[in-house]
Amino acid sequence: MDWFITKGSPVTEDRAFVRKYQKVSKVTHGPVQTVAQDILMSEDLDNQGAPLYKSDVDVKYLARLTADLSCIPVADLIQKMGKDGEMYCKFLSLSP
């Protein structure tokens, strides 16, 4: 699990928070229709540091972000050969 906003980080509604994101899928599994990401939070009231696992008691589920990728033509997707000899599609979200 990766925490991208940590305790003490400035957060404001005036400035968007952008996170680089990557998902890889085997071409043989067919076109990816959707990707989803759970948004979790932890309060760390005892200053013990961020939990390592989402199953920790202090971690709470906030929301699930889902993106519909079905409108992207397969020909426009980045495809690369994996080390296992299989072709993979790579979906990237880049910073503005």
Residue pairs with C-beta under 8 A, 6 or more apart in sequence:
1 40
1 51
1 52
1 53
1 54
3 42
3 50
4 17
4 19
5 11
5 17
6 50
7 44
7 50
11 17
18 95
18 96
19 93
20 92
20 93
20 94
20 95
21 37
21 91
21 92
21 93
22 90
22 91
22 92
22 93
23 32
23 35
23 90
23 91
24 88
24 89
24 90
24 91
25 32
25 88
25 89
25 91
26 86
26 87
26 88
26 89
27 79
27 86
27 87
27 88
27 89
28 86
28 87
31 69
31 70
31 74
31 77
31 89
32 69
32 89
32 91
33 68
33 69
33 70
34 66
34 67
34 68
34 69
34 70
35 66
35 67
35 69
35 91
36 64
36 65
36 66
36 67
37 64
37 65
38 54
38 61
38 63
38 64
39 61
39 62
39 63
39 64
39 65
40 54
40 59
40 60
40 61
40 62
41 59
41 60
41 62
42 50
42 51
42 56
42 58
42 59
42 60
43 58
44 50
44 58
51 58
51 59
53 59
69 91
74 89
77 89
77 90
77 91
78 89
78 90
78 91
78 92
79 87
79 88
79 89
79 90
80 87
80 88
80 90
81 87
81 88
82 88
